[in-house]
Amino acid sequence: METSNVDSWTLARSRTLWPVAAAVFFLVGCEQAPSPETEPEPVEPAAVDPRPVEDLMETTILLHPVNGSGVSGEALALQSDGAVVVAVDLMGLPDEGEYQAHIHRGVCSEGGPVAVGLNPVIGLADGTGSSTTTLDMEELQGEEGDFFVQVHGETGIPISCGDAYPGEA
């Protein structure tokens, strides 16, 4: 039985990471196509090549159960060229439905105000859930200090939380 939970988690995570990867490559490597009325200008090959994947800044935030929820997972943040894609994957959700998620200022143990909202996590019948949000870097610029990702249950009580930079002041 434990194997099926791992397989469900892996399947749910892979369903989320493919759109994240596609979004990142779209943000990093797409050029606007010329209109049919104009002749395309010659472009050097280096100008249209996307940046190598290793140039992307990646942060994985482990999400831990809070308030006895049993809900855990991770948030993966990929940053490149003025955008951040945040993918949240959870397991142990009690019900199908939408779960609100946010990036907060501060640390999980002390709480803090919402810095930016994320798309809701969509919970499935198997207890897994995921969400993908693309943010402009401008939404997070000017925000200093620690951050954490928090997911809330149907009543608004936090059910999962993870510090973005634990141990750093």
Buried (B, 14 or more C-beta within 10 A) or exposed (E): EEEEBEEBBEEBBEBBBEEBBEBBBEBBEEEEEEEEEEEEEEEEEEEEEBEEEEEBEEBEBBBBBBEEBEBBBBBBBBBBEEBBBBBBBBBBBBEEBEBBBBBBBBBBEEEBEEBBEBBBBBBBEBBBBBBBBBBEEEBBEEEEEBBBBBBBBEEEEBBBBBBBEEEEE
